[in-house]
Amino acid sequence: MSTGYLLLPQLFTATEVGRLRDAAEQVHAEVVSAAEAGETDLTVWPDGHQLEEIRGTTIHWEPDAVGKAVRSLAPVAHLHPALAELWTEPRLTTPMESLIGAPVGPFVSKLNFKRAGVGSEFAWHQDFPYWYCCAGDPAYDIATAIVMLDDNTVENGAMTLIPGSHLEGPVRRDPLEPTGLLVDPLAVDVQRAVTVTAPAGSVLMFPGLMVHRSAPNRTATDRRSLLFCFQPAGRPELSALNYHAERLCSIPCPPHRPSQADLP
Ligand SMILES: O=C(O)CCC(=O)C(=O)O
C-alpha cells in the first residue's frame, strides 16, 4: 500500500536554509512589532486559541505560553521574496505535480515556529476538513510540502503520520472537540504511526487526507517549518475564500469503530 508521503532529505543546502531562516525571523519580527503597534482584528476560536490579522497574515498565538509566542503565521509567502520564490521552486513543484497529478499553483503558505520550550502540540488531524470548509470539493486535490528549517527530532516534535491514511477518506472527528476539525483519537491506529525525523533542509510532502500530529517542542532550540500547500494551478487561493463551518456536516463521517481503548 502507498504510504502517501514523500521525504526528500536535505533538498535545500545549509546556505539556502540559512537564508530561509533569516527570512522567517525577519517576517516574525516585523509582524509582531506591527501587531504590538497597531490595530489588529482579534478572533477567538471555539477552542480558545487567539488569532490576530495584520499585514495580510494571521498570527496564531501559542495557547499556553507564558507571555506571547507565535505558533504560526499564514499566509506568509507574500511577506518576503525568499519565501515567495518557493511557489515556483522546481525541487518542490516537480514532485508536487506528481503527487497532485496536474500543474500546481499556490493554495496557502504557513510558517510554524514551535519555539524552544513553548511550541505546543498539533493534535491528530487531517488538513482536509478545514480546507473543505473553505474550498469545498477542490480540497481533495490539495497537498502540503513542509520545508524543515531546523533538524526535526522526536524531542522537538517531529511530524508523526499514519502511512496510508490518505486512502481511507475523511476520518471520524472528535465530537467533544470544540472546533469540530480534529480527528477522534480513538479512530487513529497509533500502531501504524511513523515519526519522520530528518535534518534541516529536508522536505516532507503529503496530501490533505493524511492523518498527522506533532508533539510539543521540549528542547532548548526552535523547530521552525515552512508549509507550502499546493493545488491544481488556476484555482483560488485560501485568502480569497471564506470559512463555512456548516460544511463540516457534509463531510462523510465514518461510524465509530470500536478499538482496544473502548474495551472494559
Ligand atoms: O508543524 C507541525 O508540527 C504541524 C503542522 C501541522 O500539522 C499543521 O500546521 O497543520
The ligand as an SDF file (V2000), in Angstrom:
LIG
                    3D

 10  9  0  0  0  0  0  0  0  0999 V2000
    4.4970   21.8540   12.0710 O   0  0  0  0  0  0  0  0  0  0  0  0
    3.9300   20.9740   12.7060 C   0  0  0  0  0  0  0  0  0  0  0  0
    4.4710   20.3270   13.5630 O   0  0  0  0  0  0  0  0  0  0  0  0
    2.4910   20.6210   12.4950 C   0  0  0  0  0  0  0  0  0  0  0  0
    1.9690   21.1830   11.2490 C   0  0  0  0  0  0  0  0  0  0  0  0
    0.5330   20.8770   11.0590 C   0  0  0  0  0  0  0  0  0  0  0  0
    0.0750   19.7880   11.2270 O   0  0  0  0  0  0  0  0  0  0  0  0
   -0.3070   21.9510   10.5990 C   0  0  0  0  0  0  0  0  0  0  0  0
    0.1400   23.1210   10.5600 O   0  0  0  0  0  0  0  0  0  0  0  0
   -1.4760   21.6760   10.2650 O   0  0  0  0  0  0  0  0  0  0  0  0
  1  2  2  0
  2  3  1  0
  2  4  1  0
  4  5  1  0
  5  6  1  0
  6  7  2  0
  6  8  1  0
  8  9  2  0
  8 10  1  0
M  END
$$$$
